[in-house]
Structures are given as C-alpha cells and as structure tokens.
C-alpha cells in the first residue's frame, strides 16, 4: 500500500511581513512609535499646508491677479491656518513629548499607553475629517465645499445665512475631535511626569524639556477647554436654534472672539514652550556648558504659562473694548516679555564662553534666538493699543505671527529633528544637506517675513484675495512670494535628507553628541522597554556624572 501526499493550493491568506509591520504600527501602544506617528502625521500636513500657502502667495504676487477665485482663496487660507496650527504644530510638539519625556525621566512608557494611542487616532481622524469637507461639504447630493470662514471663524460668518451646507460643520467637528485627543495627551504627559520618574529624578533634576512639556500640557488643558465649549455653542446655534453669536437676536459676535482668543493666544505658548525646551537641551550640548540659571529658567517657564492666560484680548483692541480693558491687556502683554527676556539672556549666557560647535542643530537654535528676539519686539509694538488700532487688521500682524510660528517654533523643531534623529532611527542625517536646508530656509524666511511687514505698514489689509495696482504693494508682495519659493526648496531638501538618512544614512552611536540626559544612555533606537534596569540619577546631568566620576555634578547641586 502506498501513500501520496497532497499539496494544498495556497489561498493567499498567509500574512506577509509588511502587513504584520503595518498592523504593529497601527495598533501600537509604545510611546516611541506613537511619537513617531504624530511626527509623520505633522510632516504630511506640513506639506499640505505649505502647498496651500504657495497657492495663496501666487495669487498675491501681483495686483488684480485672477489665479484663484475669491471663494477658493478664502477656503485655502482657512485650511492653511487650521492645518498649520492644529494638524502640524500641535501634533509635532505632542510627538516629540511622547517620544522623549519617558526616556528623559527614566520611565518605560507613558502612564496610560492605550489612552495615548486613542489620543493619536483622534487627532488623525480630526485632520482627515477637516479635509473630507472637500467632498462632503455640501452634503451627499452636492459637490464638496471646504470651510471658508477663516481659521478664527468669526461670527456671523459661521451662521447658516453666510455658511450654508456643512463645510463649517466639518471644521467644527474636526477641531472638537482633535481637541479631545489633545486634552487626553496633555493629561497623559502630566501623569507620566508626576508619577513615573526614575529613582533620584526629583522635580529639580528633571531635564528642562520635561519641565517645559509639563507646562505645555497644563496650558493645553486650560486653553482647549474654552475652544471646545465655543464649538459646542456654535453647533447649537446652527442646528438647535441657539442665539449665542447671533447679533440680530441678542447674541454677541464679540463673545465668540473672546472664546476663540482665550484659546488662541495661550495656544501660541502651547507651541512655543516646548520649542524653548528643544533650545534648552541643544544649546548647552553644543556649547559644552551646563544651562545657565536652571531654577530661573523653570520659574520663567511657569511665569510665561501663567501670564499667557491673561493676554488674549490684545487680538481685540480694534473691536472697541473699554479703556480699562485695553489698559489691562496692554500691561499683561508687555509683562510676558519679562520672563521671555530672561530665557533669551540665559541661553546667551550659556553660549558665552563656551566651546560652541556649529552643527546643524545649533545653527537652527542660533537662528531661533535672533528671530524670536525680533518677533518679541514686534509683539511689544502690537501690545500698544493705539499702534495695534492702526495695524491690527494689516499684514504687519500676519508677518509678526509667522515670525513666531516659523521663525521660532519651526526653527526649533528643525533643530530637534537634526538633534534627536540619530536616537530615533540609529542613523545620521547629512550635515551637508542640513546646512543647505538651514541657509536656504533662513534666506527664504527673511525674504518673506521681513518684507511682509512693509505692505502692512503701507496699509495692506489681511484676508484680501487681490488688490489694485498703484498702492505700492506689488514689489513687496513679489519679494514675499520669491522667499516662499526658496523656503519650499529648503523643505524639499529637508525631506530628501530624512528619507535618504532613514534608508542609507551612516550608523549613529548611542550617544551621538556626547550629551548628558538619560535618553542617550540607551541604544539607538531604544528598545521597546527603554531601559533594561531603571536608571538611578543624582544630578541634572546623569550622563556627565557617569563620564566624569572625578567631577560629578551632584557635588555642586
């Protein structure tokens, strides 16, 4: 008797390696992978928002241009502003905080890993819900219509009269959904910092980035709540007959402005405070000196966070508040310059007398210092109510705002990419491409945003889709657009550098920069559990103590 083996045909159901890899990334609760996904999401929308900005600048390159229709222009600047704030800058900062905070405090993960993953996917869903309006804005039976009410969505533009269909609803729901994700992430960061620090890691020994991530998370909870409440009130106005913002029925359009800017200005500090944290970690390493005035830096951070919740109405000097109200917000806005100035002096004092090495991360930090100083000076100018009354609706404010968002926050984010990329991937970014990126971006940035102040001073209003010839704005707008093109080229070089390094970049060591904080004590990239045994620290620079046992920091703290 003989037997014959049968060969069963394959059904195609066998799992392929890339399917397993995708599933692992999509279902991960590892804080490092979640941080990377946040950053990749932000980079994707950075490209989207950059394309929108380029189209806006092409429309404004010369007078009486018809490259974009008025409605399309309004949609683009609404999407651009919303995208850059909510779906680029915030996910970028939350991504770095997710990745770095547990490593820096010697923890193995965030306090609530599943909540962390849920927060990420709420943010992702919110971002794609906003852009779904392009096909669903008019409902199932009509063409799509992106929101066109501006990223600030002032009443009565959001009423059913001026915004029929569902485009504004998509804007509202996307921010509601992503707002819940942001609040959950902030709660997770706060709990992690207070509950999961390794032995010896007192509050006074935490890296400055951890302190600033903590301040960011606390401020995010305070800031996003009013915006969420305003979105709920707007939906009630639109569908349940509420009259919160209907001026013809006794509501108040100014009420929406207060709700929005109670979120809007603290939000600037939600973004810039972690950027300060990047600079506070990078500048000491490339100056080969400990940070100057650690306790004062912590105190200045907390002061900025506290004062920032009382400055919102300097965005509203032009609406006709009372003299007492104007005076209060002038004084509070000027006051926030004091702790901010302390930080600038401390960074400069850290660099003073140091053995500075101008690698790409340090170059971006130096650019940040210069540009943030200029942004602060124009901010103090706009803090003067009479000056603001003249220029509050002009391109001068647009230039100032972008000086903060791009010149400070984005420059520090680029510094962080070049500094921590070896730790995240185990590979080095190209220093040559990095310096091309830096210098092109600096040139493009200053061509665009230095020049943009001038048409504002000459009276060019914000939010206009075209303008008449002979106003003196044409040449300035042409230069602004050329600068935007140069910035786009620099971003292209940055993306090329990221992809090239991730695929074929040279191997990085575990401690690429001879740094001093705990993330550099583990492998590059770190294992899933971060540390085989939890570290024990005795000073603010634990790796300095390990490398220099003859002169440890703990002797002097």
LOROTI-58063 format. One line per 4 residues: their letters; for each residue x, y, z of C-alpha. Coordinates in nm, 4 decimals. Example, Ala and Ser with C-alpha at 12.3 -4.5 7.8 and 13.67 -1.06 7.14 Angstrom:
2
as	1.2300/-0.4500/0.7800; 1.3670/-0.1060/0.7140
END
This chain:
557
xxxx	0.0000/0.0000/0.0000; 0.1373/0.3373/-0.0943; 0.0535/0.6857/0.0299; 0.0610/1.0028/-0.1661
xxxx	0.0977/1.3399/-0.0069; -0.1326/1.6105/-0.1253; -0.0243/1.9660/-0.1831; -0.2932/2.2150/-0.0936
xxxx	-0.3042/2.5302/-0.3031; -0.2190/2.8465/-0.1162; -0.5175/3.0678/-0.0545; -0.3249/3.3918/-0.0236
xxxx	-0.4286/3.4206/0.3389; -0.0738/3.3846/0.4701; 0.0407/3.7017/0.6343; 0.3123/3.8974/0.4586
xxxx	0.5866/4.0675/0.6588; 0.4853/4.4192/0.5554; 0.1258/4.3522/0.6616; 0.2466/4.2498/1.0051
xxxx	0.4669/4.5598/1.0247; 0.1796/4.7917/0.9291; -0.0510/4.6244/1.1804; 0.2092/4.6593/1.4555
xxxx	0.2455/5.0306/1.3847; -0.1288/5.0948/1.3584; -0.2095/4.9076/1.6810; 0.0949/5.0095/1.8829
xxxx	0.0780/5.1472/2.2352; 0.4554/5.2054/2.2560; 0.5132/5.5742/2.3297; 0.8069/5.5895/2.0876
xxxx	0.6092/5.4594/1.7904; 0.3157/5.6828/1.8801; 0.5532/5.9802/1.8929; 0.6911/5.8909/1.5502
xxxx	0.3376/5.8576/1.4085; 0.2475/6.2010/1.5475; 0.5530/6.3494/1.3759; 0.4872/6.1723/1.0430
xxxx	0.1275/6.2954/1.0526; 0.2526/6.6504/1.1169; 0.5072/6.6288/0.8335; 0.2367/6.5132/0.5908
xxxx	0.0169/6.8085/0.6775; 0.3182/7.0418/0.6733; 0.3495/6.9605/0.3038; -0.0263/7.0072/0.2544
xxxx	-0.0286/7.3396/0.4389; 0.2830/7.4503/0.2510; 0.1131/7.3842/-0.0840; -0.1842/7.5913/0.0312
xxxx	0.0462/7.8754/0.1354; 0.2223/7.8617/-0.2026; -0.1101/7.8952/-0.3858; -0.2027/8.1921/-0.1654
xxxx	0.1294/8.3632/-0.2405; 0.0941/8.3021/-0.6158; -0.2447/8.4752/-0.6026; -0.0946/8.7784/-0.4252
xxxx	0.2248/8.8057/-0.6327; 0.0861/9.0969/-0.8342; -0.2163/9.3259/-0.8436; -0.5508/9.2230/-0.9962
xxxx	-0.4462/8.8580/-1.0214; -0.7164/8.6030/-1.1070; -0.5146/8.2857/-1.0444; -0.7624/8.1920/-0.7681
xxxx	-1.1306/8.2747/-0.7376; -1.2269/8.4722/-0.4234; -1.4129/8.1750/-0.2731; -1.1207/7.9411/-0.3380
xxxx	-0.8802/8.1894/-0.1782; -1.0962/8.2058/0.1361; -1.1052/7.8262/0.1523; -0.7297/7.7997/0.1126
xxxx	-0.6385/8.0441/0.3862; -0.8951/7.8807/0.6172; -0.7464/7.5375/0.5545; -0.3889/7.6684/0.5712
xxxx	-0.4298/7.8343/0.9109; -0.6280/7.5475/1.0620; -0.3892/7.2866/0.9261; -0.0691/7.4542/1.0387
xxxx	-0.1854/7.5186/1.3960; -0.3978/7.2139/1.4751; -0.2524/6.9457/1.2495; 0.1133/7.0432/1.2101
xxxx	0.2412/7.2385/1.5091; 0.0407/7.0663/1.7845; 0.0992/6.7059/1.6668; 0.4671/6.7881/1.6168
xxxx	0.5082/6.9061/1.9759; 0.2987/6.6216/2.1177; 0.5002/6.3754/1.9095; 0.8347/6.4908/2.0474
xxxx	0.6926/6.5000/2.4009; 0.5551/6.1456/2.3607; 0.8880/6.0128/2.2423; 1.1237/6.1985/2.4744
xxxx	0.9540/6.2535/2.8097; 0.9545/5.8866/2.9268; 1.3140/5.8405/2.8066; 1.4298/6.1581/2.9790
xxxx	1.2750/6.0699/3.3147; 1.3852/5.7056/3.3078; 1.0384/5.5549/3.2526; 0.9442/5.2596/3.0335
xxxx	0.6321/5.4155/2.8786; 0.3662/5.6788/2.9261; 0.1303/5.6439/3.2215; -0.1695/5.5444/3.0042
xxxx	-0.0450/5.3675/2.6880; -0.3879/5.2862/2.5426; -0.5153/5.6377/2.6069; -0.2016/5.7572/2.4312
xxxx	-0.2883/5.5570/2.1189; -0.6516/5.6705/2.1357; -0.5381/6.0334/2.1524; -0.3219/5.9902/1.8425
xxxx	-0.6029/5.8441/1.6344; -0.8478/6.1113/1.7483; -0.6019/6.3717/1.6166; -0.5540/6.1833/1.2892
xxxx	-0.9296/6.1435/1.2456; -0.9798/6.5152/1.3135; -0.7257/6.6101/1.0467; -0.8794/6.3920/0.7790
xxxx	-1.2315/6.4952/0.8807; -1.1368/6.8568/0.8027; -1.0249/6.7638/0.4526; -1.3225/6.5361/0.3946
xxxx	-1.5167/6.8629/0.3642; -1.3648/6.8889/0.0151; -1.6006/6.6126/-0.0967; -1.8758/6.6270/0.1648
xxxx	-1.9164/6.9937/0.2469; -2.2493/7.0384/0.0678; -2.3852/6.7044/0.1811; -2.4413/6.3806/-0.0053
xxxx	-2.6116/6.5328/-0.3090; -2.3758/6.8150/-0.3974; -2.0125/6.8896/-0.4637; -1.7757/6.9315/-0.1733
xxxx	-1.7014/7.2686/-0.0237; -1.4095/7.3379/0.2085; -1.4679/7.5754/0.5020; -1.4135/7.9396/0.4097
xxxx	-1.4668/8.1201/0.7406; -1.1002/8.1731/0.8301; -0.9136/7.9682/1.0883; -1.0650/8.2017/1.3532
xxxx	-1.4252/8.1517/1.2225; -1.5622/8.4865/1.3373; -1.9383/8.5253/1.3710; -2.1578/8.5872/1.1746
xxxx	-1.9524/8.4152/0.9007; -2.0298/8.0783/1.0598; -2.4077/8.1257/1.0672; -2.6346/7.9305/0.8368
xxxx	-2.7011/8.2510/0.6430; -2.3404/8.3006/0.5403; -2.2220/7.9399/0.5589; -2.4868/7.7064/0.4135
xxxx	-2.4134/7.3396/0.3709; -2.1810/7.1517/0.6012; -1.8366/7.2998/0.5367; -1.8308/7.4874/0.8701
xxxx	-1.9627/7.1773/1.0453; -1.6652/6.9753/0.9241; -1.4330/7.2496/1.0549; -1.6119/7.2483/1.3914
xxxx	-1.6219/6.8706/1.4295; -1.2575/6.8259/1.3254; -1.1442/7.0657/1.5976; -1.3756/6.9088/1.8553
xxxx	-1.2404/6.5608/1.7854; -0.8739/6.6635/1.7755; -0.9289/6.8793/2.0854; -1.0354/6.5769/2.2889
xxxx	-0.7234/6.3977/2.1653; -0.5029/6.6889/2.2683; -0.6562/6.7106/2.6159; -0.6081/6.3367/2.6691
xxxx	-0.2439/6.3612/2.5601; -0.1889/6.6537/2.7966; -0.3351/6.4547/3.0894; -0.1086/6.1627/2.9976
xxxx	0.2048/6.3808/2.9938; 0.1214/6.5370/3.3313; 0.0550/6.1978/3.4940; 0.3710/6.0483/3.3458
xxxx	0.5917/6.3315/3.4718; 0.4499/6.3274/3.8236; 0.4182/5.9506/3.8700; 0.6798/5.7644/3.6637
xxxx	1.0125/5.9376/3.7282; 1.3023/5.7018/3.7965; 1.4734/5.6844/4.1382; 1.6541/6.0081/4.2191
xxxx	1.4755/6.2069/3.9460; 1.3318/6.4833/4.1631; 1.1470/6.7753/4.0061; 1.4622/6.9823/4.0498
xxxx	1.6664/6.7294/3.8492; 1.4329/6.6916/3.5526; 1.5677/6.7991/3.2129; 1.4347/7.1381/3.1088
xxxx	1.2493/6.9865/2.8146; 1.0453/6.7773/3.0599; 0.9615/7.0862/3.2637; 0.8524/7.2695/2.9520
xxxx	0.6493/6.9720/2.8237; 0.4754/6.9692/3.1626; 0.3959/7.3426/3.1340; 0.2741/7.2885/2.7772
xxxx	0.0383/7.0098/2.8870; -0.1087/7.2140/3.1721; -0.1611/7.5112/2.9445; -0.3190/7.2929/2.6746
xxxx	-0.5867/7.1724/2.9175; -0.6686/7.5311/3.0132; -0.6683/7.6603/2.6550; -0.8522/7.3880/2.4632
xxxx	-1.1494/7.3797/2.7020; -1.2875/7.7240/2.6008; -1.2445/7.6421/2.2311; -1.4324/7.3142/2.2776
xxxx	-1.7125/7.4975/2.4586; -1.7314/7.7566/2.1796; -1.7525/7.4826/1.9149; -2.0418/7.3211/2.1029
xxxx	-2.2186/7.6588/2.1273; -2.1662/7.7133/1.7540; -2.3248/7.3770/1.6707; -2.6196/7.4647/1.8979
xxxx	-2.6545/7.7969/1.7131; -2.6522/7.6286/1.3744; -2.8860/7.3354/1.4438; -3.0799/7.3820/1.7673
xxxx	-3.1847/7.7457/1.7435; -2.9313/7.8794/1.9903; -2.8558/8.2503/1.9744; -2.5145/8.2734/2.1379
xxxx	-2.3468/8.4507/1.8458; -2.6489/8.5855/1.6529; -2.6293/8.9626/1.6956; -2.9720/9.0191/1.5375
xxxx	-3.1351/8.8062/1.8087; -2.9453/8.9452/2.1065; -2.6334/8.7299/2.0813; -2.2784/8.8617/2.0582
xxxx	-2.0228/8.8168/1.7828; -1.7592/8.9534/2.0220; -1.8388/8.6668/2.2614; -1.7049/8.4230/2.0006
xxxx	-1.3886/8.6319/1.9693; -1.3322/8.6117/2.3446; -1.3846/8.2355/2.3470; -1.1583/8.1849/2.0469
xxxx	-0.8712/8.4031/2.1658; -0.8883/8.2696/2.5229; -0.7731/7.9585/2.3404; -0.5801/8.1264/2.0598
xxxx	-0.3128/8.3167/2.2429; -0.2309/8.0575/2.5109; -0.2131/7.8177/2.2146; 0.0857/8.0141/2.0842
xxxx	0.2621/7.9347/2.4119; 0.1434/7.5717/2.3996; 0.3539/7.5574/2.0823; 0.6464/7.7832/2.1697
xxxx	0.7117/7.6494/2.5223; 0.8216/7.3019/2.4003; 1.0231/7.4812/2.1302; 1.2000/7.6590/2.4172
xxxx	1.2581/7.3116/2.5603; 1.4336/7.1985/2.2415; 1.6647/7.5004/2.2565; 1.7293/7.4448/2.6281
xxxx	1.8545/7.0910/2.5600; 2.0507/7.1593/2.2406; 2.2314/7.4861/2.3199; 2.4138/7.3524/2.6317
xxxx	2.5333/7.0382/2.4494; 2.6832/7.2314/2.1577; 2.8232/7.4990/2.3901; 2.9770/7.2293/2.6143
xxxx	2.8357/7.4052/2.9209; 2.5539/7.3313/3.1615; 2.2462/7.5503/3.1127; 2.2877/7.8869/3.2826
xxxx	2.0360/7.9517/3.5619; 1.8327/7.6280/3.5654; 1.5983/7.7382/3.8513; 1.5357/8.0742/3.6853
xxxx	1.4609/7.9023/3.3541; 1.1992/7.6841/3.5252; 1.0489/7.9844/3.7043; 1.0390/8.1875/3.3810
xxxx	0.8580/7.9000/3.2070; 0.5905/7.8829/3.4752; 0.5574/8.2625/3.4690; 0.5070/8.2609/3.0919
xxxx	0.2414/7.9889/3.1208; 0.0617/8.1809/3.3983; 0.0660/8.5236/3.2336; -0.0228/8.3837/2.8893
xxxx	-0.3796/8.3093/3.0004; -0.4395/8.6810/3.0630; -0.3285/8.8376/2.7342; -0.5850/8.7072/2.4822
xxxx	-0.7738/9.0307/2.4138; -0.4747/9.2107/2.2641; -0.6119/9.0445/1.9487; -0.9257/9.2515/2.0020
xxxx	-0.8032/9.6090/2.0501; -0.9861/9.7040/1.7299; -1.3331/9.5888/1.8464; -1.3906/9.8789/2.0873
xxxx	-1.3296/9.7464/2.4371; -1.3383/9.9799/2.7349; -1.0283/10.1877/2.8237; -0.9848/9.9808/3.1402
xxxx	-0.9964/9.6573/2.9390; -0.7473/9.7881/2.6855; -0.5135/9.9013/2.9639; -0.5212/9.5647/3.1395
xxxx	-0.4370/9.3704/2.8253; -0.1633/9.6174/2.7275; 0.0032/9.5696/3.0667; -0.0334/9.1905/3.0718
xxxx	0.1030/9.1600/2.7176; 0.4056/9.3737/2.7981; 0.4574/9.1816/3.1242; 0.5008/8.8489/2.9454
xxxx	0.8086/8.9931/2.7732; 0.9940/8.9885/3.1082; 1.0177/8.6094/3.1679; 1.0674/8.5611/2.7942
xxxx	1.3605/8.8021/2.8006; 1.5063/8.6130/3.0972; 1.5119/8.2972/2.8859; 1.6907/8.4717/2.5989
xxxx	1.9569/8.6075/2.8343; 2.0052/8.2636/2.9908; 2.0543/8.0969/2.6520; 2.3062/8.3655/2.5562
xxxx	2.4816/8.3254/2.8922; 2.5035/7.9501/2.8309; 2.6743/8.0153/2.4980; 2.9029/8.2866/2.6383
xxxx	3.2492/8.1441/2.6951; 3.1505/7.8003/2.5684; 3.3278/7.5896/2.3071; 3.0487/7.6308/2.0542
xxxx	3.0227/7.3756/1.7763; 2.8046/7.4991/1.4897; 2.6489/7.1711/1.3820; 2.3094/7.1876/1.2126
xxxx	2.1003/7.1646/1.5341; 2.2966/7.4545/1.6832; 2.2615/7.6631/1.3668; 1.8839/7.6378/1.3847
xxxx	1.8914/7.7323/1.7534; 2.1042/8.0410/1.6829; 1.8612/8.1390/1.4065; 1.5762/8.0918/1.6522
xxxx	1.7379/8.3219/1.9108; 1.7772/8.6088/1.6635; 1.4343/8.5697/1.5067; 1.2457/8.5214/1.8307
xxxx	1.4017/8.8410/1.9626; 1.2700/9.0293/1.6583; 0.9294/8.8617/1.6927; 0.9181/8.9726/2.0553
xxxx	0.9986/9.3314/1.9608; 0.7163/9.3493/1.7058; 0.4935/9.1825/1.9664; 0.5681/9.4603/2.2145
xxxx	0.4881/9.7123/1.9387; 0.1496/9.5465/1.8811; 0.0891/9.5407/2.2581; 0.0438/9.9180/2.2361
xxxx	-0.3292/9.9671/2.1822; -0.3009/10.2802/1.9609; -0.0372/10.1149/1.7386; -0.2452/9.7974/1.7244
xxxx	-0.5548/10.0007/1.6336; -0.3769/10.1122/1.3160; -0.2167/9.7810/1.2172; -0.4322/9.5107/1.3802
xxxx	-0.6088/9.4340/1.0521; -0.2990/9.4590/0.8324; -0.0282/9.2287/0.7002; 0.2026/9.3575/0.9755
xxxx	0.0223/9.1216/1.2162; 0.0477/8.8341/0.9665; 0.4236/8.8918/0.9477; 0.4571/8.9060/1.3277
xxxx	0.2545/8.5870/1.3742; 0.4614/8.3954/1.1192; 0.7811/8.5257/1.2763; 0.6753/8.3409/1.5922
xxxx	0.5326/8.0271/1.4290; 0.8023/7.9815/1.1632; 1.0990/8.1842/1.2905; 1.0808/8.0453/1.6439
xxxx	0.8734/7.7277/1.6618; 0.9593/7.5712/1.3249; 1.3296/7.6589/1.3535; 1.3444/7.4884/1.6939
xxxx	1.1536/7.1902/1.5543; 1.4124/7.1548/1.2760; 1.6877/7.1724/1.5393; 1.5127/6.8928/1.7291
xxxx	1.4887/6.6781/1.4152; 1.8620/6.7043/1.3494; 1.9481/6.6520/1.7173; 1.7279/6.3501/1.8035
xxxx	1.7010/6.1808/1.4605; 2.0110/5.9620/1.5368; 1.8484/5.8462/1.8607; 1.5141/5.7677/1.6942
xxxx	1.6471/5.5856/1.3860; 2.0054/5.4894/1.4690; 2.1226/5.6777/1.1586; 2.2787/6.0171/1.0941
xxxx	2.1317/6.2941/0.8838; 2.3650/6.4516/0.6268; 2.5408/6.7558/0.7725; 2.5927/6.8999/0.4232
xxxx	2.2251/6.8753/0.3305; 2.1375/7.0041/0.6755; 2.3382/7.3211/0.6238; 2.1901/7.3722/0.2770
xxxx	1.8497/7.3367/0.4391; 1.9386/7.5886/0.7096; 2.0849/7.8618/0.4908; 1.8189/7.8378/0.2198
xxxx	1.5448/7.8433/0.4818; 1.6997/8.1435/0.6574; 1.7242/8.3374/0.3310; 1.3699/8.2444/0.2246
xxxx	1.2287/8.3158/0.5703; 1.3732/8.6659/0.5892; 1.2817/8.7496/0.2301; 0.9232/8.6511/0.3057
xxxx	0.8525/8.7697/0.6566; 1.0854/9.0685/0.6945; 0.9414/9.2066/0.3726; 0.5825/9.1243/0.4702
xxxx	0.5923/9.3856/0.7471; 0.6274/9.6652/0.4897; 0.2990/9.6274/0.2963; 0.1328/9.6011/0.6364
xxxx	0.2791/9.9377/0.7356; 0.1641/10.0706/0.3977; -0.1927/9.9663/0.4746; -0.2386/9.6285/0.3029
xxxx	-0.5312/9.4560/0.4802; -0.5272/9.0938/0.5887; -0.7507/8.8327/0.4246; -0.7855/9.0034/0.0854
xxxx	-0.7619/8.7877/-0.2256; -0.6387/9.0651/-0.4565; -0.5586/9.4366/-0.4612; -0.5476/9.7285/-0.7017
xxxx	-0.2315/9.8440/-0.8735; -0.0612/10.1652/-0.7693; -0.0812/10.1107/-0.3921; 0.2893/10.0451/-0.3516
xxxx	0.2361/9.6809/-0.2529; 0.3240/9.4993/-0.5759; 0.7035/9.4863/-0.5423; 0.6900/9.3842/-0.1775
xxxx	0.4439/9.1024/-0.2475; 0.6613/8.9754/-0.5326; 0.9601/8.9515/-0.2956; 0.7449/8.7762/-0.0342
xxxx	0.6429/8.5135/-0.2904; 1.0038/8.4584/-0.4057; 1.1009/8.3995/-0.0427; 0.8206/8.1448/-0.0078
xxxx	0.9560/7.9548/-0.3099; 1.3042/7.9435/-0.1526; 1.1551/7.8097/0.1714; 0.9744/7.5397/-0.0270
xxxx	1.3066/7.4337/-0.1836; 1.4636/7.4177/0.1645; 1.1771/7.1991/0.2908; 1.2301/6.9708/-0.0089
xxxx	1.5981/6.9322/0.0863; 1.4935/6.8532/0.4442; 1.2522/6.5812/0.3311; 1.5191/6.4376/0.0998
xxxx	1.7641/6.4333/0.3896; 1.5150/6.2499/0.6132; 1.4351/5.9834/0.3544; 1.7966/5.9354/0.2470
xxxx	1.9218/5.9059/0.6043; 1.6453/5.6661/0.7083; 1.7312/5.4348/0.4168; 2.1078/5.4631/0.3723
xxxx	2.2416/5.7043/0.6340; 2.5560/5.6178/0.8298; 2.5057/5.4380/1.1586; 2.4807/5.6553/1.4676
xxxx	2.6187/5.5638/1.8059; 2.4178/5.5509/2.1251; 2.5448/5.8915/2.2391; 2.5889/6.0840/1.9156
xxxx	2.6551/6.4297/2.0606; 2.8279/6.3401/2.3907; 2.5116/6.4586/2.5673; 2.4056/6.4387/2.9317
xxxx	2.0409/6.3320/2.9587; 1.9063/5.9795/3.0041; 1.7782/5.9146/2.6508; 2.1415/5.8996/2.5358
xxxx	2.2206/5.6205/2.7822; 2.0188/5.3594/2.5926; 2.0607/5.2166/2.2429; 1.9803/5.3972/1.9183
xxxx	1.6979/5.3338/1.8509; 1.5877/5.2451/2.2043; 1.4366/4.9018/2.2781; 1.0635/4.8718/2.3378
xxxx	1.1175/4.8687/2.7146; 1.3585/5.1701/2.7016; 1.5843/5.0599/2.9903; 1.6822/4.7069/3.0955
xxxx	1.7078/4.8342/3.4520; 1.5648/5.1639/3.5652; 1.8402/5.4258/3.5978; 1.9209/5.5999/3.9245
xxxx	2.0200/5.9661/3.8981; 2.1897/6.2022/4.1402; 2.2053/6.5252/3.9386; 2.0533/6.7136/3.6439
xxxx	2.3194/6.5714/3.4109; 2.3312/6.1987/3.4930; 2.5492/6.1041/3.1957; 2.8051/6.3699/3.2915
xxxx	2.8314/6.2000/3.6300; 2.8926/5.8633/3.4609; 3.1529/6.0018/3.2186; 3.3285/6.2197/3.4782
xxxx	3.3217/6.0349/3.8109; 3.6092/6.2504/3.9311; 3.3985/6.5671/3.8961; 3.0265/6.4782/3.9153
xxxx	2.7567/6.7408/3.9130; 2.5891/6.6073/4.2264; 2.8689/6.7544/4.4346; 2.7599/7.1055/4.3376
x	2.3800/7.0823/4.3294
END
